Amino acid sequence: MGGEALSLAPEQKNGPMIAVTRLNGSRFAVNPDLIERVQENPDTTLVMVGGATYVVRESLAEIIGLIADYRALVLATARGLTVGQGQQLSLVRGTEENDPGPGATPLRPTQR
């Protein structure tokens, strides 16, 4: 891997996936949140939560880099979102201004 930073492929910026390459050269995308583990023996194998396995050309370090880049992109996107202009939720008190509303509900029955 040589220490260079991995960048997301264009197809990876449009959804919750990372693009990887099968040994035969065909590309496919996988949801990184569903990867249970990555093995390198000597081929790199993605083991999914559901039990499926995929053998890919990318090294273990490259897969880890792709997942880290993807998660960094998710966080950066979330930080860039603005709060919508919809109605804000707020606490509603009783109908009268002085009415504090119903009292607290005890977690345990009170003793008599």
N, C-alpha and C positions, 0 to 999 in steps of 0.2 A: 504494500500500500504506500510506502514511501513517505508517510507523514503529511501528504497533501490533504486538504479538506475536501470532503465529498460534497457535491452539490446535487440537489434534487433534479431529476430529469423533468422535462416539461409535463409529461403525463402524470407525474406524481404531485404536482401543485394543484390539481383539480379534484382531489378526493382523498379519502382516508387510506391510501395505499402507498406501498413502496414498490418500485419496479425492479425485478430481478431477472436473471437469464438462466434458462435451463442449459444443460450440457450440450444439447443439440443446437443451441443458438437462439431458440425462440424466447421472446420476452413475455413476461406475465407479471401481474401485480398481485400483491398479497397484503392483507391488513396486518400491520405490525403489532396491533393490540392482541391479535389471536396467535402470535408466535409464542409457544411455550418455552422452547429452547432452540439453540443453534449449535450444531455439532460440526467438527472439522476432523474427518478421519479417512483419508486425506481430503475427500470431497466434502464440500459444505452442505449440510442437510438442515433444512428448516423443519422442525417438528411443531405441528400446530396443536392448539388446545383440543381439537376434536380428534386427534390421532393421525391425521393426514401428514405425510412427509413429502418434501420436495427437495431434490438434489439440484443445487445451483452452482454457477461458475464463480460467483463472488466469494471472496474469502470471508472468514469469520469477522475479521476487523472491518471489512467493507460493509457487511450486514449491520454490525453494531453502529457504524458511522451513519448508514442510511436511516436507521431507526432514530438515532439521536438527532439528525438533521430534521427528520419528519416531526418529531416531538417539539423541537425548537420552533419550527414553522407554525405548529398548532398554537404554542404559547404566544408567539409574536402576533399571530392573527387575532387571538383573543384579546390581547392588550390593545390592539388597534380598533376594536369595536366600540361604537358609541352607544350610549343608553338611548333606547327608543323614545319617541314622543308620546307613547301611550299613557293611559291613566296610571298614576302611581298607586300602589297599595298602601293603605294606612290602617291604623288601629281604630276600631269603631267603639265608641263609648255608648253609654245608655242614651235613651231618647231625650232626656232632659239634661241640661248642662250640669246640674249638680248630682245627677244619678251616676254613681261609679259603675253601674252594671252589676251583673251577678258576682257573688263572692267566689273565692277560690274553692275548687273542688278538692276535698281531702283525698290523699292517696290511700289512706286506710280508714276504715270505719271508726267513727269517734266512739269512745267508751261511754256507757250510760251510767 
